Amino acid sequence: MGNGKNSFEILRSRIVGAQDTLPKRLAEAAGYVLANPDDIALGTTASIAKAAQVQPSTLVRLAHHLGYEGFSDLQQVFRERLMARASSYEERLTRLEAKAPPGTFDGTVMHGFIDAARKSVDKLAAQVTDAEFAKAVTVLSCARTIYLIARRRSYPLAAHLAYAFGKLGIRAIMVGSTNGIDEEIADMAQSDDAAFICSFAPYASDTVDLAVRLHDRGVPIVSLTDSPLSPIAPLSKVWLEIAENDYAGFRSIAASMAIVSALPVAIAERRRHMQ
């Protein structure tokens, strides 16, 4: 069995590289499989096709187009990825401890995370151009209210934005209620508002659902995500692509945090000149 993570990254690269040449139905299927990797690993060809709203034969054609003998071979990549992810945090820590020389574990971990963060930030300038960042600032500067949506490891990004916007007097609402009214909060958004959405693979389904809901309401979306085939990207007026490095399976958010630290300051300055 191959390295699940590496195999998945190779598959992801193949799909991104073939994006412009894939027929429409294959592109739709490719987008679905990347957005729902766990479902692909656990489902049957029939159930996956039904969920993706394509024919089972379309999944087979997609596998052939990407160089696999059949859909089961493509599906194995997702199963290996799921198995690689299934290791508990305790197992990851045990492996880390085994690799560190005696008495150096704490420092090894610290420097491992520092190195992953440094590599993420070093790649940032090539991933997000000045022009793309300026477009995001433009959309958010014109918004009456900015709705912030993020889940799981992306949540700290939205939390920091909420804090910074509050300090700068920029009206923003976190869509993350404890009483289950996120959809109702999102439905308050109008076309003169905007949404900032953070989502990375495996994409949180409720984040995607809220993004679709806001898009259908005509609310402009600025997103932070990790792939052109992210389900958030086509819904966004502006999307910024960031691929973070990880250390022993623990992924950094250093580059993403740099972006969300810069955004409120840039927006506040833009608004000052708009007055």
C-alpha positions as CSV (number, residue, x, y, z in Angstrom):
1,M,0.0,0.0,0.0
2,G,1.4,3.4,-0.9
3,N,1.6,6.6,1.1
4,G,-2.0,7.8,1.4
5,K,-1.1,11.4,1.8
6,N,1.4,11.5,-1.1
7,S,-1.0,9.5,-3.4
8,F,-3.8,11.9,-2.6
9,E,-1.6,14.9,-3.3
10,I,-0.6,13.4,-6.6
11,L,-4.2,12.8,-7.5
12,R,-5.1,16.3,-6.5
13,S,-2.3,17.7,-8.7
14,R,-3.5,15.6,-11.6
15,I,-7.1,17.0,-11.3
16,V,-5.9,20.6,-10.9
17,G,-3.6,20.2,-13.9
18,A,-6.4,18.7,-16.0
19,Q,-9.1,21.2,-15.0
20,D,-9.1,23.1,-18.2
21,T,-9.3,20.0,-20.4
22,L,-11.9,18.0,-18.5
23,P,-15.3,17.8,-20.1
24,K,-18.0,19.5,-18.1
25,R,-19.5,16.4,-16.4
26,L,-16.0,15.0,-15.6
27,A,-15.0,18.4,-14.1
28,E,-18.2,18.3,-11.9
29,A,-17.4,14.8,-10.8
30,A,-13.7,15.7,-10.1
31,G,-14.8,18.7,-8.0
32,Y,-17.2,16.5,-6.0
33,V,-14.6,13.8,-5.2
34,L,-12.0,16.3,-4.0
35,A,-14.6,18.2,-1.9
36,N,-15.8,14.9,-0.2
37,P,-12.8,12.7,0.2
38,D,-14.1,10.7,3.2
39,D,-17.4,9.9,1.4
40,I,-15.4,8.7,-1.7
41,A,-13.4,6.4,0.5
42,L,-16.4,4.9,2.2
43,G,-19.1,4.9,-0.5
44,T,-20.0,2.6,-3.3
45,T,-19.8,3.7,-7.0
46,A,-23.6,3.9,-7.1
47,S,-23.9,5.9,-3.9
48,I,-21.1,8.3,-4.9
49,A,-22.6,8.8,-8.3
50,K,-26.0,9.6,-6.8
51,A,-24.5,12.1,-4.4
52,A,-22.4,13.7,-7.1
53,Q,-25.5,13.8,-9.4
54,V,-23.7,12.0,-12.2
55,Q,-23.9,8.5,-13.8
56,P,-21.6,5.8,-12.4
57,S,-20.1,5.6,-15.8
58,T,-18.9,9.2,-15.4
59,L,-16.9,8.2,-12.4
60,V,-15.3,5.4,-14.4
61,R,-14.5,7.8,-17.2
62,L,-13.0,10.2,-14.8
63,A,-10.7,7.5,-13.3
64,H,-9.6,6.5,-16.8
65,H,-9.0,10.2,-17.7
66,L,-6.7,10.5,-14.7
67,G,-4.7,7.4,-15.5
68,Y,-6.3,4.8,-13.3
69,E,-7.5,1.4,-14.5
70,G,-11.0,1.9,-13.0
71,F,-12.9,3.8,-10.3
72,S,-11.9,1.3,-7.6
73,D,-8.2,2.1,-8.2
74,L,-9.0,5.8,-7.9
75,Q,-11.1,5.2,-4.8
76,Q,-8.2,3.3,-3.2
77,V,-6.2,6.6,-3.1
78,F,-9.0,8.1,-0.9
79,R,-9.1,5.0,1.3
80,E,-5.3,5.1,1.9
81,R,-5.7,8.8,2.7
82,L,-8.4,8.0,5.2
83,M,-6.3,5.3,6.9
84,A,-3.4,7.7,7.1
85,R,-5.6,10.3,8.8
86,A,-7.1,7.8,11.1
87,S,-4.1,7.6,13.4
88,S,-4.9,9.3,16.7
89,Y,-3.1,12.3,18.1
90,E,-1.6,10.0,20.7
91,E,-0.1,7.8,17.9
92,R,1.3,10.9,16.2
93,L,2.9,12.1,19.5
94,T,4.3,8.6,20.1
95,R,6.0,8.6,16.6
96,L,7.3,12.1,17.2
97,E,8.8,11.1,20.6
98,A,10.4,8.1,19.1
99,K,12.2,10.2,16.5
100,A,13.5,12.8,18.9
101,P,16.9,12.1,20.8
102,P,16.5,11.6,24.5
103,G,15.7,14.8,26.4
104,T,15.1,16.9,23.2
105,F,11.4,16.2,22.5
106,D,10.1,19.6,23.5
107,G,12.7,21.5,21.5
108,T,12.3,19.2,18.5
109,V,8.5,19.8,18.4
110,M,8.9,23.5,18.8
111,H,11.4,23.8,16.0
112,G,9.4,21.4,13.8
113,F,6.4,23.7,14.0
114,I,8.5,26.8,13.5
115,D,10.0,25.3,10.4
116,A,6.5,24.4,9.0
117,A,5.2,27.9,9.8
118,R,8.3,29.5,8.1
119,K,7.8,27.4,5.0
120,S,4.1,28.3,4.8
121,V,4.8,32.0,5.1
122,D,7.8,31.8,2.7
123,K,5.4,30.4,0.0
124,L,2.7,33.0,0.7
125,A,4.0,35.8,-1.6
126,A,3.9,33.4,-4.6
127,Q,0.5,32.1,-3.7
128,V,-1.3,35.4,-3.1
129,T,-0.4,38.3,-5.4
130,D,-0.8,42.0,-4.5
131,A,-3.6,42.3,-7.1
132,E,-5.6,39.4,-5.6
133,F,-5.2,40.7,-2.1
134,A,-6.3,44.2,-3.3
135,K,-9.4,42.7,-4.9
136,A,-10.3,41.0,-1.6
137,V,-9.8,44.3,0.2
138,T,-12.1,46.1,-2.3
139,V,-15.0,43.7,-1.9
140,L,-14.8,43.7,1.9
141,S,-14.3,47.5,2.1
142,C,-17.5,48.1,0.3
143,A,-19.6,45.8,2.6
144,R,-22.1,47.1,5.0
145,T,-21.6,44.1,7.2
146,I,-19.0,41.3,6.9
147,Y,-20.2,37.8,7.7
148,L,-17.4,35.5,9.0
149,I,-17.6,31.8,8.5
150,A,-15.0,29.1,9.5
151,R,-15.0,25.7,11.1
152,R,-12.6,23.3,12.8
153,R,-8.9,24.4,12.3
154,S,-10.0,27.4,10.3
155,Y,-12.0,28.8,13.2
156,P,-9.1,30.8,14.8
157,L,-8.8,32.8,11.5
158,A,-12.4,34.0,11.7
159,A,-12.1,34.6,15.4
160,H,-9.0,36.8,14.9
161,L,-10.9,38.7,12.1
162,A,-13.8,39.3,14.4
163,Y,-11.5,40.7,17.1
164,A,-9.6,42.9,14.7
165,F,-12.7,44.2,13.0
166,G,-14.2,45.1,16.3
167,K,-11.2,47.0,17.4
168,L,-11.1,48.9,14.1
169,G,-14.9,49.7,14.1
170,I,-15.7,47.5,11.2
171,R,-19.1,45.8,11.5
172,A,-18.7,42.0,11.3
173,I,-20.8,39.0,12.4
174,M,-19.4,35.6,13.3
175,V,-21.7,32.9,11.8
176,G,-21.1,30.3,14.4
177,S,-24.0,30.1,16.8
178,T,-24.3,27.7,19.7
179,N,-28.0,27.4,19.3
180,G,-28.1,26.2,15.7
181,I,-29.3,29.3,13.9
182,D,-26.4,29.8,11.5
183,E,-28.7,29.6,8.5
184,E,-31.0,32.3,9.9
185,I,-28.0,34.5,10.6
186,A,-26.7,34.0,7.0
187,D,-30.2,34.9,5.7
188,M,-29.8,38.3,7.2
189,A,-27.0,39.1,4.7
190,Q,-27.9,41.3,1.7
191,S,-26.2,42.0,-1.6
192,D,-24.6,45.1,-0.1
193,D,-22.9,43.0,2.6
194,A,-20.1,40.5,2.1
195,A,-18.9,37.2,3.5
196,F,-15.4,36.1,4.3
197,I,-15.2,32.2,4.4
198,C,-12.2,30.0,5.3
199,S,-12.3,26.4,4.3
200,F,-9.6,23.8,3.7
201,A,-9.7,20.2,2.7
202,P,-11.5,18.2,3.9
203,Y,-14.1,20.9,3.5
204,A,-16.7,21.3,6.3
205,S,-20.0,20.5,4.8
206,D,-21.9,23.1,6.8
207,T,-19.4,25.8,5.6
208,V,-20.0,24.8,2.0
209,D,-23.8,24.8,2.6
210,L,-23.6,28.3,4.0
211,A,-21.4,29.5,1.1
212,V,-24.0,28.2,-1.3
213,R,-26.8,29.9,0.7
214,L,-25.0,33.3,0.7
215,H,-24.1,33.0,-3.0
216,D,-27.7,32.3,-4.0
217,R,-28.7,35.4,-2.0
218,G,-26.3,37.5,-4.1
219,V,-23.9,38.2,-1.3
220,P,-20.3,38.7,-2.6
221,I,-17.9,36.1,-1.0
222,V,-14.2,36.4,-0.4
223,S,-12.7,33.1,0.6
224,L,-9.5,31.6,1.9
225,T,-9.1,28.1,0.6
226,D,-6.5,25.6,-0.7
227,S,-7.4,24.6,-4.3
228,P,-9.0,25.8,-7.5
229,L,-11.3,22.8,-7.1
230,S,-12.4,23.8,-3.6
231,P,-16.2,23.9,-3.6
232,I,-15.9,27.4,-2.1
233,A,-13.8,28.8,-5.0
234,P,-16.5,28.9,-7.7
235,L,-18.9,30.6,-5.3
236,S,-16.4,33.4,-4.5
237,K,-16.1,36.8,-6.1
238,V,-12.4,36.7,-4.9
239,W,-10.6,33.7,-3.5
240,L,-7.1,33.5,-2.1
241,E,-5.3,30.1,-2.4
242,I,-3.1,29.1,0.5
243,A,-1.5,25.7,0.9
244,E,-0.1,25.3,4.4
245,N,2.8,23.1,5.4
246,D,2.4,20.6,8.2
247,Y,4.6,19.0,10.8
248,A,4.0,15.3,11.5
249,G,0.4,15.6,10.3
250,F,-0.3,18.8,12.4
251,R,-1.0,21.5,9.9
252,S,0.2,25.1,10.3
253,I,-2.1,28.1,9.8
254,A,0.7,30.6,9.8
255,A,0.3,31.8,6.3
256,S,-3.5,32.1,6.6
257,M,-3.0,34.0,9.9
258,A,-0.7,36.5,8.1
259,I,-3.4,37.2,5.6
260,V,-6.2,37.6,8.1
261,S,-3.9,39.9,10.1
262,A,-3.3,42.1,7.1
263,L,-6.9,42.3,5.8
264,P,-8.5,44.3,8.6
265,V,-5.7,46.9,8.6
266,A,-5.9,47.2,4.8
267,I,-9.7,47.4,4.9
268,A,-9.7,50.1,7.6
269,E,-7.2,52.2,5.6
270,R,-9.2,51.8,2.4
271,R,-12.4,52.8,4.1
272,R,-10.7,55.9,5.6
273,H,-9.9,57.1,2.1
274,M,-13.5,56.2,0.9
275,Q,-15.1,58.6,3.4
